[in-house]
């Protein structure tokens, strides 16, 4: 496996070579550090990766001019090759928050952080994951830059944010990702999104108009119509006054939760969606064609409402819209809806084994460089799992990381090196303590001993 890891890096080495310099060696050191180090920051990487240097890795990630976008695009193309255009391949869009302290880290702001389950200071990335069954890997990412950043050009310049970066909502970033991946020729049968995006009517209408099939989670108070709402603009009733311009309907709407609650027991269909480590996963499904209207367009959309209820927990209910063709079976709708689970697994593996959230960098380029290398690491793990699927069906990303950590050469393989590194860390720690006391003494006007 160690040899395969080096060969995998060699496939990508062209992206780290310019006309005047190659940083392919540093790329290999960084990828190796993501596999070997317990904490995936550069200080810990240099403690385990043979011949690596902290300053060299720092320059490679933060300042080296290699372009991250071609690397990400090649990851997407290689993932597409692995899945061979299978009709069960979906593109799942989701975001993840990475907690950060201070105001210097690029795009860090007080915003919702799903990782913490609350509003806190963090960075948020919008990610795209290519998924087929239990196989998934990240193939694109976009850093969300809050308006408080894009409105402050000096702050953007300090963080290295390019001049052409303007404020885009998360749904706009998601649409940009989908369009870009399609331009590369990436094949997927539908797009899966959570309620944070599904609650935006314009986003769903845009996907539908683009010809993209989707399954979008929506909130329980989402309004539906059981008959065509037939939107119209009222006639002007008097000579005076403003001419009506907003659409209205005379058809009453109903919230999806209220509609589902009113359905009889025999309307629910029990479906087995996938195999799990605890047995087959069964859910109860309602699938109904309904009218959806965003109160802005002249016509309503005729989509599927999918209601999914966990068998073991009747209170756990999920609501989704899909513009899948009429006649799509409940089994197919349930399968597509359930695939969103695997993007969460992608994030777990990316953070737990590839160091997605372990970085200690501040700038725009460094953030994107790090994510491109994390995506490379995740792709290698997917390729390895698929290659050994027959003989090792339970091979996981943590298993692969453990094997790489063990069989790749290690700098800390002897006791002398372990002691040397410990003494170095102690010196750094003592210097930090001394600096803190010096600042206190200086503030008090006392001369330190």
Secondary structure, 3 states (H helix, E strand, C coil): CHHHHHHHHHHHHHHHECCCCECHHHHHHHHHHHHHCCCCCHHHHHHHECCCCHHHHHHHHHCCCCCHHHHHHHHHHHHHHHHCCCCCEEEEEEEEEEECCCCCCCCCEEEEECCCCEEEEEEEEEEEEEEECCEEEEEEEEEECCHHHHCCHHHHHHHCCCCCCCCCCHHHHHHHHHHHHHHHCCCCCEEEECHHHHCCHHHHHHHHHCCCCEEEEECCCCEEECCCCCCEECCCCCCCCCCCCCEECCCCCEEHHHHHHCCCHHHCEEEEEEEECCEEEEEEEEEEEEEECCCCCCCCEEEEEEEEEECCCCCCEEEEEECCCCCCCHHHHHHHHHCCHHHHHHHHHHHHHCCCCCCCCCCHHHHHHHHHHHHHHHHHHHHHHHHCCCCCCCCCHHHHHHHHHHHCCECCCCHHHHHHHHHHHHHHHHHHHHHHHHHHHHHHCCCCC
